[in-house]
Amino acid sequence: MKNFNRNIKAISPIFATLILIAIAVIAGVVVYMFTSGTLATMTGGGTAAQEKVSVQAVSTNSTGFTAYAQSTSGSVVKITNAIIKDSSGVVLSTVAVGGTPVSLTSGQLVSVTGLYTFTSGSSYTVTLVSQAGGNFVSSSFRAA
């Protein structure tokens, strides 16, 4: 009986710990993938995440700006405000784009206007803000 106990070999505690950690990590990944997919399906993925808008161009005049935007998602996006930033990213103004939100339907190019006095020759960006909280940034442009 004494020889029998000496010949039994087990894995070392270090390897056992590593195997347990690997099993726990794999189980955690499986649970995360299951719950994130289930939660996204249950909540609809959130409204702001579904909104996709492309700001094609921005033109300026002496009284304000016109941003040409296009929804690239299947849903209607309602634009309520525009944020004017200078070339260093400092917010200069938040501008309402009208009394009612501007509706962007999928694939249709729509003009969004706002009032702001730009400094001629300076660089700016316009960020369109949707009713659901989405932000859509234009490329940098120089004021006329």
PyMOL commands that place a pseudoatom at each C-alpha (Angstrom):
pseudoatom trace, name=CA, resn=MET, resi=1, chain=A, elem=C, hetatm=0, pos=[0.000, 0.000, 0.000]
pseudoatom trace, name=CA, resn=LYS, resi=2, chain=A, elem=C, hetatm=0, pos=[2.906, 2.298, 0.709]
pseudoatom trace, name=CA, resn=ASN, resi=3, chain=A, elem=C, hetatm=0, pos=[4.283, 1.986, -2.861]
pseudoatom trace, name=CA, resn=PHE, resi=4, chain=A, elem=C, hetatm=0, pos=[0.875, 2.608, -4.335]
pseudoatom trace, name=CA, resn=ASN, resi=5, chain=A, elem=C, hetatm=0, pos=[0.633, 6.077, -2.747]
pseudoatom trace, name=CA, resn=ARG, resi=6, chain=A, elem=C, hetatm=0, pos=[4.076, 7.083, -3.996]
pseudoatom trace, name=CA, resn=ASN, resi=7, chain=A, elem=C, hetatm=0, pos=[3.297, 6.326, -7.634]
pseudoatom trace, name=CA, resn=ILE, resi=8, chain=A, elem=C, hetatm=0, pos=[0.164, 8.511, -7.796]
pseudoatom trace, name=CA, resn=LYS, resi=9, chain=A, elem=C, hetatm=0, pos=[1.058, 11.762, -9.510]
pseudoatom trace, name=CA, resn=ALA, resi=10, chain=A, elem=C, hetatm=0, pos=[-1.098, 14.873, -9.598]
pseudoatom trace, name=CA, resn=ILE, resi=11, chain=A, elem=C, hetatm=0, pos=[-0.675, 18.157, -11.420]
pseudoatom trace, name=CA, resn=SER, resi=12, chain=A, elem=C, hetatm=0, pos=[1.081, 20.861, -9.525]
pseudoatom trace, name=CA, resn=PRO, resi=13, chain=A, elem=C, hetatm=0, pos=[-0.972, 23.575, -7.780]
pseudoatom trace, name=CA, resn=ILE, resi=14, chain=A, elem=C, hetatm=0, pos=[0.368, 26.192, -10.204]
pseudoatom trace, name=CA, resn=PHE, resi=15, chain=A, elem=C, hetatm=0, pos=[-0.963, 24.364, -13.262]
pseudoatom trace, name=CA, resn=ALA, resi=16, chain=A, elem=C, hetatm=0, pos=[-4.248, 23.674, -11.500]
pseudoatom trace, name=CA, resn=THR, resi=17, chain=A, elem=C, hetatm=0, pos=[-4.637, 27.384, -10.750]
pseudoatom trace, name=CA, resn=LEU, resi=18, chain=A, elem=C, hetatm=0, pos=[-3.858, 28.331, -14.359]
pseudoatom trace, name=CA, resn=ILE, resi=19, chain=A, elem=C, hetatm=0, pos=[-6.417, 25.859, -15.674]
pseudoatom trace, name=CA, resn=LEU, resi=20, chain=A, elem=C, hetatm=0, pos=[-9.083, 27.211, -13.295]
pseudoatom trace, name=CA, resn=ILE, resi=21, chain=A, elem=C, hetatm=0, pos=[-8.329, 30.801, -14.364]
pseudoatom trace, name=CA, resn=ALA, resi=22, chain=A, elem=C, hetatm=0, pos=[-8.595, 29.832, -18.046]
pseudoatom trace, name=CA, resn=ILE, resi=23, chain=A, elem=C, hetatm=0, pos=[-11.945, 28.123, -17.433]
pseudoatom trace, name=CA, resn=ALA, resi=24, chain=A, elem=C, hetatm=0, pos=[-13.239, 31.187, -15.549]
pseudoatom trace, name=CA, resn=VAL, resi=25, chain=A, elem=C, hetatm=0, pos=[-12.137, 33.572, -18.338]
pseudoatom trace, name=CA, resn=ILE, resi=26, chain=A, elem=C, hetatm=0, pos=[-13.752, 31.444, -21.039]
pseudoatom trace, name=CA, resn=ALA, resi=27, chain=A, elem=C, hetatm=0, pos=[-16.968, 31.184, -19.029]
pseudoatom trace, name=CA, resn=GLY, resi=28, chain=A, elem=C, hetatm=0, pos=[-16.947, 34.946, -18.471]
pseudoatom trace, name=CA, resn=VAL, resi=29, chain=A, elem=C, hetatm=0, pos=[-16.568, 35.614, -22.211]
pseudoatom trace, name=CA, resn=VAL, resi=30, chain=A, elem=C, hetatm=0, pos=[-19.441, 33.261, -23.019]
pseudoatom trace, name=CA, resn=VAL, resi=31, chain=A, elem=C, hetatm=0, pos=[-21.695, 34.898, -20.412]
pseudoatom trace, name=CA, resn=TYR, resi=32, chain=A, elem=C, hetatm=0, pos=[-20.735, 38.388, -21.638]
pseudoatom trace, name=CA, resn=MET, resi=33, chain=A, elem=C, hetatm=0, pos=[-21.488, 37.537, -25.266]
pseudoatom trace, name=CA, resn=PHE, resi=34, chain=A, elem=C, hetatm=0, pos=[-24.836, 36.016, -24.320]
pseudoatom trace, name=CA, resn=THR, resi=35, chain=A, elem=C, hetatm=0, pos=[-25.956, 38.900, -22.087]
pseudoatom trace, name=CA, resn=SER, resi=36, chain=A, elem=C, hetatm=0, pos=[-24.755, 41.682, -24.394]
pseudoatom trace, name=CA, resn=GLY, resi=37, chain=A, elem=C, hetatm=0, pos=[-26.638, 40.175, -27.313]
pseudoatom trace, name=CA, resn=THR, resi=38, chain=A, elem=C, hetatm=0, pos=[-29.727, 39.603, -25.207]
pseudoatom trace, name=CA, resn=LEU, resi=39, chain=A, elem=C, hetatm=0, pos=[-29.666, 43.090, -23.678]
pseudoatom trace, name=CA, resn=ALA, resi=40, chain=A, elem=C, hetatm=0, pos=[-29.158, 44.751, -27.059]
pseudoatom trace, name=CA, resn=THR, resi=41, chain=A, elem=C, hetatm=0, pos=[-32.123, 42.836, -28.443]
pseudoatom trace, name=CA, resn=MET, resi=42, chain=A, elem=C, hetatm=0, pos=[-34.315, 43.680, -25.457]
pseudoatom trace, name=CA, resn=THR, resi=43, chain=A, elem=C, hetatm=0, pos=[-33.505, 47.402, -25.428]
pseudoatom trace, name=CA, resn=GLY, resi=44, chain=A, elem=C, hetatm=0, pos=[-33.432, 47.895, -29.182]
pseudoatom trace, name=CA, resn=GLY, resi=45, chain=A, elem=C, hetatm=0, pos=[-29.777, 48.934, -29.090]
pseudoatom trace, name=CA, resn=GLY, resi=46, chain=A, elem=C, hetatm=0, pos=[-30.598, 52.526, -28.087]
pseudoatom trace, name=CA, resn=THR, resi=47, chain=A, elem=C, hetatm=0, pos=[-31.918, 55.293, -30.310]
pseudoatom trace, name=CA, resn=ALA, resi=48, chain=A, elem=C, hetatm=0, pos=[-28.761, 57.393, -30.536]
pseudoatom trace, name=CA, resn=ALA, resi=49, chain=A, elem=C, hetatm=0, pos=[-26.674, 54.412, -31.599]
pseudoatom trace, name=CA, resn=GLN, resi=50, chain=A, elem=C, hetatm=0, pos=[-29.018, 53.737, -34.521]
pseudoatom trace, name=CA, resn=GLU, resi=51, chain=A, elem=C, hetatm=0, pos=[-28.833, 57.268, -35.892]
pseudoatom trace, name=CA, resn=LYS, resi=52, chain=A, elem=C, hetatm=0, pos=[-26.313, 57.818, -38.649]
pseudoatom trace, name=CA, resn=VAL, resi=53, chain=A, elem=C, hetatm=0, pos=[-25.979, 61.194, -40.341]
pseudoatom trace, name=CA, resn=SER, resi=54, chain=A, elem=C, hetatm=0, pos=[-23.402, 62.410, -42.822]
pseudoatom trace, name=CA, resn=VAL, resi=55, chain=A, elem=C, hetatm=0, pos=[-22.769, 66.166, -42.913]
pseudoatom trace, name=CA, resn=GLN, resi=56, chain=A, elem=C, hetatm=0, pos=[-21.844, 66.644, -46.573]
pseudoatom trace, name=CA, resn=ALA, resi=57, chain=A, elem=C, hetatm=0, pos=[-20.935, 70.358, -46.625]
pseudoatom trace, name=CA, resn=VAL, resi=58, chain=A, elem=C, hetatm=0, pos=[-21.341, 73.656, -44.792]
pseudoatom trace, name=CA, resn=SER, resi=59, chain=A, elem=C, hetatm=0, pos=[-21.704, 77.082, -46.390]
pseudoatom trace, name=CA, resn=THR, resi=60, chain=A, elem=C, hetatm=0, pos=[-21.670, 80.424, -44.585]
pseudoatom trace, name=CA, resn=ASN, resi=61, chain=A, elem=C, hetatm=0, pos=[-22.989, 83.889, -45.306]
pseudoatom trace, name=CA, resn=SER, resi=62, chain=A, elem=C, hetatm=0, pos=[-23.160, 87.162, -43.397]
pseudoatom trace, name=CA, resn=THR, resi=63, chain=A, elem=C, hetatm=0, pos=[-26.015, 86.030, -41.128]
pseudoatom trace, name=CA, resn=GLY, resi=64, chain=A, elem=C, hetatm=0, pos=[-25.420, 82.332, -40.542]
pseudoatom trace, name=CA, resn=PHE, resi=65, chain=A, elem=C, hetatm=0, pos=[-24.748, 78.940, -42.025]
pseudoatom trace, name=CA, resn=THR, resi=66, chain=A, elem=C, hetatm=0, pos=[-26.347, 76.177, -44.026]
pseudoatom trace, name=CA, resn=ALA, resi=67, chain=A, elem=C, hetatm=0, pos=[-25.285, 72.599, -43.346]
pseudoatom trace, name=CA, resn=TYR, resi=68, chain=A, elem=C, hetatm=0, pos=[-26.209, 69.938, -45.873]
pseudoatom trace, name=CA, resn=ALA, resi=69, chain=A, elem=C, hetatm=0, pos=[-26.886, 66.678, -44.062]
pseudoatom trace, name=CA, resn=GLN, resi=70, chain=A, elem=C, hetatm=0, pos=[-28.049, 63.249, -45.093]
pseudoatom trace, name=CA, resn=SER, resi=71, chain=A, elem=C, hetatm=0, pos=[-29.350, 60.408, -42.922]
pseudoatom trace, name=CA, resn=THR, resi=72, chain=A, elem=C, hetatm=0, pos=[-27.673, 57.132, -43.795]
pseudoatom trace, name=CA, resn=SER, resi=73, chain=A, elem=C, hetatm=0, pos=[-29.708, 55.008, -41.382]
pseudoatom trace, name=CA, resn=GLY, resi=74, chain=A, elem=C, hetatm=0, pos=[-33.170, 53.661, -41.973]
pseudoatom trace, name=CA, resn=SER, resi=75, chain=A, elem=C, hetatm=0, pos=[-34.759, 55.848, -39.304]
pseudoatom trace, name=CA, resn=VAL, resi=76, chain=A, elem=C, hetatm=0, pos=[-35.837, 59.497, -39.373]
pseudoatom trace, name=CA, resn=VAL, resi=77, chain=A, elem=C, hetatm=0, pos=[-33.375, 61.736, -37.509]
pseudoatom trace, name=CA, resn=LYS, resi=78, chain=A, elem=C, hetatm=0, pos=[-34.625, 65.030, -36.056]
pseudoatom trace, name=CA, resn=ILE, resi=79, chain=A, elem=C, hetatm=0, pos=[-31.970, 67.756, -35.771]
pseudoatom trace, name=CA, resn=THR, resi=80, chain=A, elem=C, hetatm=0, pos=[-32.665, 70.324, -33.041]
pseudoatom trace, name=CA, resn=ASN, resi=81, chain=A, elem=C, hetatm=0, pos=[-29.405, 72.221, -32.451]
pseudoatom trace, name=CA, resn=ALA, resi=82, chain=A, elem=C, hetatm=0, pos=[-26.028, 72.984, -33.955]
pseudoatom trace, name=CA, resn=ILE, resi=83, chain=A, elem=C, hetatm=0, pos=[-22.807, 73.518, -32.024]
pseudoatom trace, name=CA, resn=ILE, resi=84, chain=A, elem=C, hetatm=0, pos=[-20.258, 75.895, -33.559]
pseudoatom trace, name=CA, resn=LYS, resi=85, chain=A, elem=C, hetatm=0, pos=[-16.607, 75.181, -32.702]
pseudoatom trace, name=CA, resn=ASP, resi=86, chain=A, elem=C, hetatm=0, pos=[-13.417, 76.941, -33.740]
pseudoatom trace, name=CA, resn=SER, resi=87, chain=A, elem=C, hetatm=0, pos=[-10.357, 75.187, -35.189]
pseudoatom trace, name=CA, resn=SER, resi=88, chain=A, elem=C, hetatm=0, pos=[-9.036, 74.280, -31.721]
pseudoatom trace, name=CA, resn=GLY, resi=89, chain=A, elem=C, hetatm=0, pos=[-12.328, 72.641, -30.715]
pseudoatom trace, name=CA, resn=VAL, resi=90, chain=A, elem=C, hetatm=0, pos=[-13.555, 75.377, -28.374]
pseudoatom trace, name=CA, resn=VAL, resi=91, chain=A, elem=C, hetatm=0, pos=[-17.354, 75.660, -28.348]
pseudoatom trace, name=CA, resn=LEU, resi=92, chain=A, elem=C, hetatm=0, pos=[-18.308, 79.140, -29.533]
pseudoatom trace, name=CA, resn=SER, resi=93, chain=A, elem=C, hetatm=0, pos=[-22.082, 78.829, -29.585]
pseudoatom trace, name=CA, resn=THR, resi=94, chain=A, elem=C, hetatm=0, pos=[-25.026, 76.451, -29.491]
pseudoatom trace, name=CA, resn=VAL, resi=95, chain=A, elem=C, hetatm=0, pos=[-27.578, 77.475, -32.098]
pseudoatom trace, name=CA, resn=ALA, resi=96, chain=A, elem=C, hetatm=0, pos=[-31.189, 76.355, -32.472]
pseudoatom trace, name=CA, resn=VAL, resi=97, chain=A, elem=C, hetatm=0, pos=[-31.876, 75.317, -36.065]
pseudoatom trace, name=CA, resn=GLY, resi=98, chain=A, elem=C, hetatm=0, pos=[-35.479, 76.487, -36.090]
pseudoatom trace, name=CA, resn=GLY, resi=99, chain=A, elem=C, hetatm=0, pos=[-38.730, 76.401, -34.173]
pseudoatom trace, name=CA, resn=THR, resi=100, chain=A, elem=C, hetatm=0, pos=[-39.291, 72.742, -35.015]
pseudoatom trace, name=CA, resn=PRO, resi=101, chain=A, elem=C, hetatm=0, pos=[-36.686, 70.009, -35.450]
pseudoatom trace, name=CA, resn=VAL, resi=102, chain=A, elem=C, hetatm=0, pos=[-35.421, 69.431, -38.996]
pseudoatom trace, name=CA, resn=SER, resi=103, chain=A, elem=C, hetatm=0, pos=[-36.302, 65.880, -40.086]
pseudoatom trace, name=CA, resn=LEU, resi=104, chain=A, elem=C, hetatm=0, pos=[-33.725, 63.923, -42.064]
pseudoatom trace, name=CA, resn=THR, resi=105, chain=A, elem=C, hetatm=0, pos=[-35.056, 60.897, -43.885]
pseudoatom trace, name=CA, resn=SER, resi=106, chain=A, elem=C, hetatm=0, pos=[-32.835, 58.147, -45.185]
pseudoatom trace, name=CA, resn=GLY, resi=107, chain=A, elem=C, hetatm=0, pos=[-30.977, 59.045, -48.377]
pseudoatom trace, name=CA, resn=GLN, resi=108, chain=A, elem=C, hetatm=0, pos=[-32.429, 62.558, -48.726]
pseudoatom trace, name=CA, resn=LEU, resi=109, chain=A, elem=C, hetatm=0, pos=[-30.049, 65.563, -48.645]
pseudoatom trace, name=CA, resn=VAL, resi=110, chain=A, elem=C, hetatm=0, pos=[-31.558, 68.261, -46.402]
pseudoatom trace, name=CA, resn=SER, resi=111, chain=A, elem=C, hetatm=0, pos=[-30.326, 71.764, -45.594]
pseudoatom trace, name=CA, resn=VAL, resi=112, chain=A, elem=C, hetatm=0, pos=[-30.114, 72.747, -41.934]
pseudoatom trace, name=CA, resn=THR, resi=113, chain=A, elem=C, hetatm=0, pos=[-29.780, 76.488, -41.309]
pseudoatom trace, name=CA, resn=GLY, resi=114, chain=A, elem=C, hetatm=0, pos=[-28.801, 78.494, -38.261]
pseudoatom trace, name=CA, resn=LEU, resi=115, chain=A, elem=C, hetatm=0, pos=[-27.889, 82.039, -37.305]
pseudoatom trace, name=CA, resn=TYR, resi=116, chain=A, elem=C, hetatm=0, pos=[-24.319, 82.852, -36.303]
pseudoatom trace, name=CA, resn=THR, resi=117, chain=A, elem=C, hetatm=0, pos=[-21.820, 85.563, -37.271]
pseudoatom trace, name=CA, resn=PHE, resi=118, chain=A, elem=C, hetatm=0, pos=[-18.571, 83.965, -38.426]
pseudoatom trace, name=CA, resn=THR, resi=119, chain=A, elem=C, hetatm=0, pos=[-15.186, 85.674, -38.694]
pseudoatom trace, name=CA, resn=SER, resi=120, chain=A, elem=C, hetatm=0, pos=[-14.147, 85.666, -42.338]
pseudoatom trace, name=CA, resn=GLY, resi=121, chain=A, elem=C, hetatm=0, pos=[-11.174, 83.384, -43.071]
pseudoatom trace, name=CA, resn=SER, resi=122, chain=A, elem=C, hetatm=0, pos=[-11.338, 81.472, -39.762]
pseudoatom trace, name=CA, resn=SER, resi=123, chain=A, elem=C, hetatm=0, pos=[-11.799, 77.709, -39.578]
pseudoatom trace, name=CA, resn=TYR, resi=124, chain=A, elem=C, hetatm=0, pos=[-14.827, 76.162, -37.915]
pseudoatom trace, name=CA, resn=THR, resi=125, chain=A, elem=C, hetatm=0, pos=[-16.773, 72.926, -37.530]
pseudoatom trace, name=CA, resn=VAL, resi=126, chain=A, elem=C, hetatm=0, pos=[-20.511, 72.499, -37.085]
pseudoatom trace, name=CA, resn=THR, resi=127, chain=A, elem=C, hetatm=0, pos=[-21.865, 69.652, -34.963]
pseudoatom trace, name=CA, resn=LEU, resi=128, chain=A, elem=C, hetatm=0, pos=[-25.512, 68.811, -35.587]
pseudoatom trace, name=CA, resn=VAL, resi=129, chain=A, elem=C, hetatm=0, pos=[-27.342, 67.527, -32.493]
pseudoatom trace, name=CA, resn=SER, resi=130, chain=A, elem=C, hetatm=0, pos=[-30.355, 65.243, -32.818]
pseudoatom trace, name=CA, resn=GLN, resi=131, chain=A, elem=C, hetatm=0, pos=[-33.405, 65.119, -30.613]
pseudoatom trace, name=CA, resn=ALA, resi=132, chain=A, elem=C, hetatm=0, pos=[-32.257, 61.707, -29.335]
pseudoatom trace, name=CA, resn=GLY, resi=133, chain=A, elem=C, hetatm=0, pos=[-28.817, 63.072, -28.372]
pseudoatom trace, name=CA, resn=GLY, resi=134, chain=A, elem=C, hetatm=0, pos=[-26.719, 62.029, -31.366]
pseudoatom trace, name=CA, resn=ASN, resi=135, chain=A, elem=C, hetatm=0, pos=[-23.848, 64.299, -32.482]
pseudoatom trace, name=CA, resn=PHE, resi=136, chain=A, elem=C, hetatm=0, pos=[-22.796, 64.551, -36.127]
pseudoatom trace, name=CA, resn=VAL, resi=137, chain=A, elem=C, hetatm=0, pos=[-19.689, 66.610, -36.911]
pseudoatom trace, name=CA, resn=SER, resi=138, chain=A, elem=C, hetatm=0, pos=[-18.942, 68.355, -40.196]
pseudoatom trace, name=CA, resn=SER, resi=139, chain=A, elem=C, hetatm=0, pos=[-15.515, 68.528, -41.704]
pseudoatom trace, name=CA, resn=SER, resi=140, chain=A, elem=C, hetatm=0, pos=[-13.550, 71.699, -41.031]
pseudoatom trace, name=CA, resn=PHE, resi=141, chain=A, elem=C, hetatm=0, pos=[-14.438, 74.700, -43.217]
pseudoatom trace, name=CA, resn=ARG, resi=142, chain=A, elem=C, hetatm=0, pos=[-13.386, 78.330, -43.646]
pseudoatom trace, name=CA, resn=ALA, resi=143, chain=A, elem=C, hetatm=0, pos=[-15.960, 81.068, -43.244]
pseudoatom trace, name=CA, resn=ALA, resi=144, chain=A, elem=C, hetatm=0, pos=[-16.544, 83.254, -46.289]
for i in range(1, 144): cmd.bond("trace and resi %d" % i, "trace and resi %d" % (i + 1))
show_as sticks, trace
zoom trace
